Amino acid sequence: MKDYTKLEKAVDAVADDIWDMASKVWEFAELGFEEVQSSVYEAGMLKKHGFEIVDKGTGGIDTAWVARWGSGSPVIGILVEFDALPGLGNDTVPTKTPAKSGNTNGHGCGHNLIGSGAIGAAIALKAHMEKERIAGTIKVFGCPAEELLAGKNYMAQAGAFEGLDACLHHHPGPINAALNFHTTAAMDLTIEWDGTTAHSGQAPWDGRSSVQAAELFLHGVNMMREHILPTARMHYYIADGGHAVNVVPDYAKVVFRYRGPNTNNVLKNIAWVKDIAKGAALATQTKEKVKVLTGIYDLLPNTVMADRMTEHMNRYFPIDWTDEEQAFAKAIQKEMGKPEDGMATTVLPTPQAPEAGGSTEVGDVSWNTPTMGAVFAAWPQNIAPHQWGCTACHGMSIGHKAVIQAAHVMAAIGLDLMTDAKLLSDARAEFDQRRGGRQYKSINEAKSPEEGRLDLKHRSHLECVIHSTMEHFGIDEPVS
């Protein structure tokens, strides 16, 4: 059994920095593509500890970056996320209470913990490798807009993850387990219809209703449901549907997502969806415009890496929660009408690649290199993510304890990948087997997301944040 004592001390040595990042990003709570302060602060922490920012604006996204330390092989990647969600701002109390800052955004999915724990693990691993003269390269990827499924896939399209021997990630949740799941591929569209306005009562025959086109489209995709795989999913919302009841609306917009078991299934059925949009336009004598916002791959499991991840999960989890922390968790569960069993107190066996209905753009990474993550308990059991109770936990001691232990897990498996050639070769063999000869080719239709480029206001803010962050960390050159 390998001795991880020295590495554990390296993680503990940066525990304050880990929580500093987690707390700052929790307070910033910036939405996808707008994570200016979060992105710059976490890049600054890496520079403070000797990493070089080797790429900025990766994949055409201003808040994305790549950091590197070391030389030679193996080359191990570590993924960072930092975007928050709208409407989930909350105080660090077990009731639905607005954040003291007034910020209505909140880290209901715990990305403040993802970035800080991943960076803490990278910094600790670097320190240990330096002391023990271990060869290898660590690459850390600042990945924006995960909640919009439009970060890592565009970075992958730009070639950011090529040349990695393996890649690691982690995510808070209600359980402790290796993230050895097969998630769905997905594609997001906007569909717009242009019609003709008219007075709804005086001369409706002069109008052509874009809302009726949208209604026909939604009816059509709902008729699709009988003829798609049970594991597929379709979601949508109406972003625009007129503004006055006595005017035939000349514009309507629907945002639509299709999820399927793999990219081939997604591409086949998105073609059908586009035909339905066109048919709705023909039926209503309107004009449709379809735009692909983002396309992502399914997540490939890797049981070789997952088994090793589970070993480390059992080493550093479950957490010994205090009575106060368990009471905090149970109060959230009570408020949400869930069983009051508090925080998780076990580590689950390695999941054997079950199918999951959700999606993540980590999938695009997993088709470039063997990839594995850990899910660690940082909010109460039986609570789904994207809720105020999660935000509350991620800003107080539950999140604090969880992210430090998660950093230990990430650092430990990172060290294994740097020093265990058989682990790497076995993981690569499973990766090749699961790909079945298919090579990665992005299913995005654009080279970069339009929203990834900051407007003048946010770009000016970025420059100010870079300057203040440089001063804060005592850095003499830009960090992002």
Number of C-alpha atoms within 10 A of each C-alpha: 3 6 8 14 8 14 21 20 14 21 28 18 15 19 22 14 18 27 24 16 22 29 20 17 29 28 20 22 29 25 21 25 25 25 26 28 22 28 30 25 24 27 27 25 25 21 24 16 17 16 22 19 21 12 15 17 16 25 26 19 25 22 29 29 26 26 23 22 21 19 11 9 14 21 21 26 27 26 23 29 31 34 32 31 24 16 16 26 29 29 22 22 20 22 18 19 15 19 19 12 11 10 17 16 23 35 35 29 27 32 28 33 34 24 31 30 34 29 29 33 31 30 30 27 27 25 19 20 18 12 10 10 9 15 15 19 21 26 23 28 27 28 31 31 26 22 19 17 22 28 31 30 28 29 28 24 22 16 13 20 24 12 14 20 22 26 25 26 21 27 23 26 23 20 22 26 25 28 26 28 24 22 26 28 28 30 24 23 20 18 22 24 28 21 23 17 18 19 15 16 11 10 12 16 11 13 19 23 28 31 26 21 30 26 16 19 23 21 13 17 18 13 11 15 13 9 8 14 11 10 12 19 17 17 12 14 12 16 13 16 19 16 10 9 10 12 19 26 26 19 24 23 23 21 18 20 19 22 28 28 24 18 20 13 17 23 18 11 18 20 11 14 22 19 14 19 25 20 18 25 26 13 11 18 18 24 18 23 14 17 14 18 22 24 27 30 31 27 29 26 27 26 23 20 27 27 17 18 27 25 19 21 28 16 14 16 23 20 19 12 17 11 10 10 18 19 17 23 28 21 21 26 23 15 13 16 10 16 13 19 17 24 25 24 16 15 21 14 15 19 16 16 17 11 15 14 16 16 22 23 30 28 23 27 32 25 23 23 23 27 30 29 25 25 19 27 28 31 32 30 21 18 19 14 18 18 20 25 32 30 35 32 28 29 26 18 18 23 24 22 18 24 32 24 25 31 30 29 30 27 31 27 24 23 22 17 25 24 15 13 12 11 16 19 15 16 24 20 14 18 23 16 11 14 14 9 8 10 10 16 12 19 21 19 12 15 13 22 19 12 16 23 17 18 11 9 8 14 15 11 14 22 15 14 20 22 16 14 22 22 12 12 15 12 15 9 11 15 26 28
